[in-house]
Amino acid sequence: MVFHVSAQQVKHESLAQFLAKGKVSGKTRFYFMATDNESPLTDYHALGIGAGIGYTTPTYKGFSAGISGFYMMNVFSSDLSILDPITQNPNRYELGLFDVTEPENKKNLSRLENFYIQFEKKKIKLKYGQYTPKYLFINPQDGRMSPTMTRGLEVNWKNEQSNLMVAYIHGISPRSTVSWYKVSDTFGIYPSGRATDGTAGNYQGNIETPGIVLAEWNQKIEKGIQLKMGSMSVLNIFQTWYTNVGIAKNGWKVNAMGIYQHPLNPESNQSYLDEDEKSLVFSGQIAKEINKWHTSINYTRIADKGRFLMPREWGREPFYTFLPRERNEGASDVHAASLKIQNTLSKELSLNLGIGKYWLPDASDASKNKYAMPSYNQINVEANYVFNGWLEGGSIKTLFVRKIGTEDTYQNPKVVFNKVNMNTLNIIFNYTF
């Protein structure tokens, strides 16, 4: 939350009086997660509790600053440091509530999150430091205790019809960690999957990049028509181009997104991308709003040209077919379809249903399927309740996910464990002020 007071409004006799006009904010999160895997594979559960506090200064001659921190702890859980005895694979979901780099760490989990200075005047806004990212591929992916954060410089120019954003990111603190890393060191914090030749991904510690350059242009063509065009350059590693056209009219919404990705210097990425690994993605949506109902039909196609790759440490994928708790990143030759229905029963309560079908390449084909993920069906049922009155600022979310494998898993439990034929339950209470 940012609190602005114009320079003309700020009248103070001391620095203390000036700072007293700033804004203090806080947040608390209780997160329970449980995963039920197909027997005899291991089941898991965990409860995390966290709290944070932040402060934003008032604005003086266009300048303001913000700082915040967050502390969390593992109240109780399964032993998240022990591998599943059948597959010898680690826990996938519950460990992500805390710090994936230290499974045994239950209490020493704190992080300085926001720490930035900002300047805003007329059409220009600049921010430098640590902040929550809101980019297409680098985003909070707020499905655990604390979100992904970035360190860098962002510049925005905006008028009534257009918005140009340029950013340079040189540090990231991924979701499910409490440390800050150079961009090059974030590759491989999460499991690395397989190279196209079937060998284990070996790029952790072998990536050389000074950072990420982002540029995005948003243009209002006319009433109800919006164009987005952007570029994401992971210097020395890969380049991603994207565009999205959105049309909204008479309660209907149509969105069409295209993404193209290619390597920049294959010799420097140590198996992250092959020299000829170029990916092309199309994702679209048709949505309709009727009274309190919002329904969308979504489709994504990742062409049979190269695996779409984007470090999962940075954010969730922007495909319209995305349903929480699974991704199609790391695969090529993918067809995906989903139906999403939201019903706003009242200003406090909303219900969401997501049904998806995902056709992936054979799990044994590493050249097209980085994480050996089989084709699957997914069902998400979600309820959100926002409190009023004395508990205003509080909300509770319940999310149940069922994933069912639809292709041959070759009686290989590694293709099943934490991937398909499983259920996961998430209960999240948030309180912010």
C-alpha positions in Angstrom: 0.0 0.0 0.0 1.3 3.5 -1.0 0.2 6.7 0.7 0.8 10.0 -1.2 0.7 13.5 0.1 1.6 16.3 -2.2 4.5 18.6 -1.4 2.1 21.5 -0.9 0.1 19.6 1.6 3.1 18.5 3.8 3.7 21.1 6.5 6.1 19.9 9.2 8.4 21.4 11.8 10.7 18.3 12.1 11.6 15.1 10.3 9.7 13.2 12.9 6.5 15.0 12.2 7.0 14.5 8.5 7.6 10.7 8.8 4.6 10.5 11.2 2.4 11.3 8.2 3.5 8.0 6.4 1.5 4.8 6.2 2.1 1.7 8.3 0.8 -1.6 6.9 0.8 -5.1 8.1 -0.2 -8.6 7.0 -0.7 -12.0 8.7 -1.1 -15.3 6.9 -2.1 -18.8 8.2 -1.7 -21.4 5.5 -2.6 -25.1 5.8 -1.8 -27.5 2.9 -2.2 -31.2 2.6 -1.4 -33.5 -0.3 -2.9 -37.0 -0.8 -0.8 -39.0 -3.2 -1.8 -42.3 -4.8 -1.0 -45.2 -2.4 1.6 -46.3 -1.5 3.3 -43.0 -2.3 3.9 -40.5 0.6 1.3 -38.0 1.7 2.2 -34.7 3.3 0.7 -31.9 5.4 2.0 -28.5 6.8 0.8 -25.5 8.6 2.6 -22.2 8.2 2.1 -18.9 10.1 3.6 -15.6 9.1 3.4 -11.9 9.8 4.9 -8.8 8.3 5.0 -5.1 8.7 5.8 -2.3 6.3 6.1 1.5 6.2 5.7 4.0 3.3 6.8 7.6 3.7 4.6 10.5 2.6 5.6 12.1 -0.7 7.9 15.0 -0.8 8.6 16.8 -4.1 7.6 13.5 -5.9 9.8 11.3 -3.8 8.7 8.5 -1.5 10.2 5.3 0.0 8.9 2.0 1.3 10.2 -0.8 3.5 8.7 -4.1 4.7 9.7 -7.4 6.1 8.0 -10.8 6.7 8.6 -13.6 9.2 7.2 -17.1 9.0 7.5 -20.4 10.8 6.6 -24.0 10.3 4.1 -24.7 13.1 3.7 -28.4 12.3 4.2 -30.6 9.3 5.3 -33.9 7.9 9.1 -34.3 7.8 9.7 -32.4 4.6 13.4 -33.2 4.5 12.8 -36.9 3.9 12.5 -38.3 0.3 9.7 -40.5 -0.7 11.1 -44.0 -0.2 9.7 -45.4 -3.5 10.6 -42.6 -5.9 13.5 -41.0 -4.0 11.9 -37.7 -4.9 11.4 -34.7 -2.5 8.2 -33.1 -1.4 6.8 -30.7 -4.0 4.1 -28.5 -2.5 4.2 -28.2 1.3 8.0 -27.5 1.4 7.2 -24.5 -0.8 5.4 -22.8 2.1 8.8 -22.3 3.7 12.4 -22.5 2.3 13.1 -25.1 -0.4 16.8 -24.6 0.1 16.7 -25.6 3.8 14.0 -28.3 4.4 15.0 -28.6 8.0 14.6 -24.9 8.8 11.3 -24.4 10.7 11.7 -21.1 12.5 14.6 -18.9 11.2 12.5 -17.8 8.2 12.6 -14.0 7.7 13.1 -11.8 4.7 13.4 -8.1 4.0 10.9 -7.7 1.2 10.1 -4.1 0.0 13.0 -1.7 0.3 12.7 1.0 -2.5 12.7 4.7 -3.3 10.2 6.0 -5.8 9.8 9.2 -7.8 6.5 10.2 -9.4 5.7 13.4 -11.3 3.0 14.0 -14.0 3.3 11.1 -16.5 6.6 9.6 -15.2 7.1 7.1 -12.4 10.5 5.6 -11.4 11.2 3.0 -8.7 14.5 1.5 -7.6 15.1 -1.2 -5.0 13.2 -4.3 -3.9 9.6 -4.5 -4.8 6.8 -6.9 -5.7 6.9 -7.6 -9.5 3.9 -7.4 -11.7 5.3 -8.5 -15.0 3.9 -11.1 -17.4 6.5 -13.8 -16.6 8.0 -12.4 -13.3 5.2 -12.1 -10.8 4.4 -12.8 -7.1 2.8 -16.3 -7.9 1.2 -15.8 -4.4 0.3 -19.4 -3.7 2.6 -20.0 -0.7 3.5 -18.1 2.5 5.2 -15.1 0.8 5.6 -14.0 -2.9 8.4 -13.7 -5.3 10.2 -10.3 -5.0 12.6 -8.5 -7.4 15.4 -6.0 -7.1 16.0 -3.5 -9.9 14.9 -0.4 -11.6 11.4 0.2 -13.2 10.4 3.2 -15.3 6.8 4.0 -16.3 5.4 6.6 -18.7 1.7 6.8 -18.9 -1.1 8.9 -20.4 -4.8 8.3 -20.9 -4.3 6.0 -23.9 -0.8 4.5 -23.5 1.6 3.0 -20.9 5.3 2.3 -21.6 7.2 0.3 -19.0 10.9 -0.5 -19.0 12.7 -2.4 -16.2 16.0 -3.9 -15.4 16.0 -6.8 -12.9 19.4 -7.8 -11.3 18.2 -9.7 -8.2 15.3 -12.0 -7.3 14.1 -13.6 -4.0 11.9 -16.4 -5.3 8.7 -17.6 -3.7 9.5 -20.5 -1.3 12.9 -19.0 -0.3 14.0 -16.3 2.2 17.3 -15.3 0.5 18.1 -12.8 -2.2 20.0 -14.1 -5.3 21.6 -12.7 -8.4 19.4 -13.6 -11.4 22.0 -16.2 -12.6 21.8 -18.0 -9.3 18.0 -18.4 -9.3 18.2 -21.0 -12.2 17.9 -24.4 -10.6 16.7 -23.5 -7.1 13.6 -25.5 -8.0 14.1 -29.0 -9.6 15.8 -28.7 -13.0 14.1 -31.5 -14.9 15.9 -33.0 -17.9 17.9 -31.7 -20.8 16.6 -32.7 -24.3 18.9 -35.7 -24.4 17.4 -37.1 -21.3 20.2 -36.3 -18.9 19.5 -34.4 -15.7 19.4 -30.7 -16.1 22.8 -29.4 -15.0 22.5 -25.6 -15.4 22.4 -24.7 -11.7 25.5 -22.7 -11.0 26.4 -22.7 -14.7 24.3 -19.8 -15.9 26.0 -16.5 -16.7 23.7 -13.5 -17.0 23.9 -9.9 -15.5 20.1 -9.6 -15.4 16.8 -9.2 -17.2 15.6 -6.4 -19.4 11.9 -5.9 -19.7 9.9 -3.6 -22.0 6.2 -3.4 -22.4 3.8 -1.2 -24.3 0.1 -1.1 -23.5 -2.2 0.9 -25.9 -5.9 1.5 -25.8 -6.9 1.3 -29.5 -10.4 2.4 -28.9 -13.1 1.8 -26.4 -13.0 -1.9 -25.4 -9.9 -2.8 -27.4 -6.5 -3.1 -25.7 -3.1 -4.0 -27.2 -0.1 -5.3 -25.2 3.3 -5.8 -26.8 6.4 -6.7 -24.8 9.9 -8.1 -24.7 11.8 -10.0 -22.0 15.5 -10.4 -22.5 17.4 -12.6 -20.1 20.8 -11.3 -21.1 23.1 -13.9 -22.6 20.5 -16.7 -22.2 17.2 -16.2 -24.0 14.8 -13.7 -25.6 11.0 -13.8 -25.3 8.6 -11.7 -27.3 4.9 -11.5 -26.6 1.7 -9.7 -27.7 -1.9 -9.8 -26.4 -5.0 -8.3 -28.0 -8.1 -7.9 -25.7 -11.6 -7.0 -26.8 -14.4 -6.3 -24.4 -18.0 -5.5 -25.5 -21.5 -6.1 -24.2 -20.3 -8.3 -21.4 -18.1 -10.4 -23.7 -14.3 -10.6 -23.5 -12.0 -12.1 -26.1 -8.2 -12.3 -25.5 -5.5 -13.7 -27.8 -1.9 -14.0 -26.8 1.2 -15.0 -28.8 4.6 -15.8 -27.4 7.9 -16.5 -29.2 11.1 -17.5 -27.5 14.6 -18.2 -28.7 18.1 -18.7 -27.2 20.7 -15.8 -27.2 23.9 -17.6 -26.5 23.5 -21.4 -26.2 27.1 -21.9 -25.1 26.4 -19.9 -21.9 23.3 -21.6 -20.6 24.7 -25.1 -19.9 21.7 -27.2 -21.0 18.9 -24.7 -20.1 18.1 -24.2 -23.8 19.5 -26.0 -26.9 20.7 -24.0 -29.8 17.7 -24.9 -32.0 15.2 -24.8 -29.1 12.7 -22.1 -30.2 9.2 -22.1 -28.9 5.9 -20.7 -30.1 2.8 -20.4 -28.0 -0.7 -19.3 -28.6 -3.2 -18.8 -25.8 -6.8 -17.5 -26.1 -9.9 -16.9 -24.1 -13.6 -16.2 -24.7 -15.4 -15.0 -21.6 -18.9 -13.8 -20.8 -20.2 -11.9 -17.8 -23.9 -12.4 -16.9 -25.1 -10.8 -13.6 -23.0 -12.5 -10.9 -21.6 -15.2 -13.2 -18.3 -15.0 -15.1 -17.5 -17.9 -17.4 -14.6 -18.4 -19.7 -13.5 -21.0 -22.3 -9.7 -21.1 -22.7 -7.3 -22.8 -25.1 -3.5 -22.9 -25.3 -1.2 -24.4 -27.9 2.5 -24.8 -27.4 3.8 -25.7 -30.9 5.9 -28.7 -31.8 9.0 -26.5 -32.3 10.8 -26.4 -28.9 10.0 -26.6 -25.2 8.6 -23.4 -23.7 11.0 -22.6 -20.9 10.8 -20.0 -18.1 12.4 -20.4 -14.7 9.6 -21.4 -12.3 11.4 -19.5 -9.6 10.3 -16.2 -11.2 6.6 -16.6 -11.6 3.7 -18.5 -12.9 2.9 -18.8 -16.6 0.4 -16.3 -18.1 -1.5 -18.9 -20.2 -5.3 -18.5 -20.1 -5.7 -22.2 -19.5 -3.6 -22.0 -16.3 -5.1 -23.6 -13.1 -3.3 -23.2 -9.8 -1.0 -26.1 -8.7 0.2 -27.2 -12.1 2.0 -25.7 -15.1 2.8 -26.6 -18.7 6.2 -24.8 -18.7 8.9 -27.1 -19.9 6.9 -28.8 -22.6 6.3 -28.5 -26.4 3.6 -29.9 -28.6 0.9 -29.2 -26.0 -2.8 -28.7 -26.3 -4.6 -27.4 -23.3 -8.3 -26.5 -22.7 -10.1 -25.2 -19.7 -13.4 -24.0 -18.5 -13.5 -21.5 -15.6 -16.7 -20.4 -13.8 -17.0 -17.8 -11.1 -20.1 -17.0 -9.2 -20.1 -13.9 -6.9 -22.8 -14.9 -4.4 -22.5 -11.7 -2.4 -19.9 -9.0 -1.7 -18.4 -11.4 0.9 -18.5 -14.8 -0.8 -17.5 -16.0 -4.3 -17.1 -19.5 -5.7 -14.8 -20.7 -8.5 -14.7 -23.8 -10.5 -11.9 -24.7 -13.0 -11.9 -27.8 -15.2 -9.0 -28.4 -17.5 -7.7 -31.0 -19.9 -4.0 -31.0 -20.8 -2.5 -33.1 -23.6 1.3 -33.3 -23.2 3.9 -35.2 -25.1 4.8 -38.7 -23.9 6.4 -38.4 -20.4 9.4 -40.5 -21.6 10.3 -37.9 -24.3 12.7 -35.5 -22.7 13.1 -33.5 -25.9 9.5 -32.4 -25.5 8.7 -32.9 -21.8 11.3 -31.5 -19.4 9.6 -32.7 -16.2 8.2 -36.0 -17.4 4.7 -34.8 -16.8 2.0 -37.1 -18.2 -1.2 -35.8 -19.8 -3.8 -35.1 -17.2 -7.2 -33.7 -16.3 -7.5 -31.2 -13.5 -10.4 -29.9 -11.3 -10.1 -26.9 -9.0 -12.9 -25.9 -6.6 -12.3 -22.7 -4.7 -14.3 -20.6 -2.2 -13.3 -17.1 -1.1 -14.8 -15.2 1.8 -14.0 -11.6 2.7 -14.8 -10.4 6.2 -16.5 -7.2 7.1 -17.0 -5.3 10.3 -14.6 -6.0 13.1 -12.6 -8.4 10.9 -12.5 -6.1 7.9 -9.2 -6.7 6.1 -9.5 -10.5 6.7 -10.2 -13.1 4.1 -10.2 -16.9 3.9 -9.7 -19.1 0.8 -10.3 -22.8 0.4 -8.9 -24.5 -2.7 -9.2 -28.2 -3.5 -7.4 -29.6 -6.5 -7.7 -33.0 -8.1 -5.3 -34.1 -10.9 -5.9 -37.3 -12.8 -3.4 -38.9 -15.2 -4.9 -39.7 -18.7 -1.9 -41.3 -20.4 0.4 -44.3 -19.8 2.7 -43.8 -16.9 4.7 -47.0 -17.6 4.1 -48.1 -14.0 6.7 -45.6 -13.1 5.9 -44.0 -9.8 8.2 -41.0 -10.6 5.7 -40.0 -13.3 2.8 -40.1 -10.8 4.3 -38.8 -7.5 3.1 -35.2 -6.8 2.0 -35.0 -10.4 -1.2 -36.9 -11.1 -3.7 -39.2 -9.3 -3.5 -36.9 -6.4 -5.5 -34.4 -4.3 -4.3 -31.2 -2.6 -6.2 -29.1 -0.1 -5.3 -25.5 0.7 -6.8 -23.4 3.4 -5.5 -19.8 3.7 -6.4 -17.0 6.1 -5.1 -13.5 5.4 -5.4 -10.4 7.4 -4.0 -7.1 6.1 -4.2 -3.5 7.3 
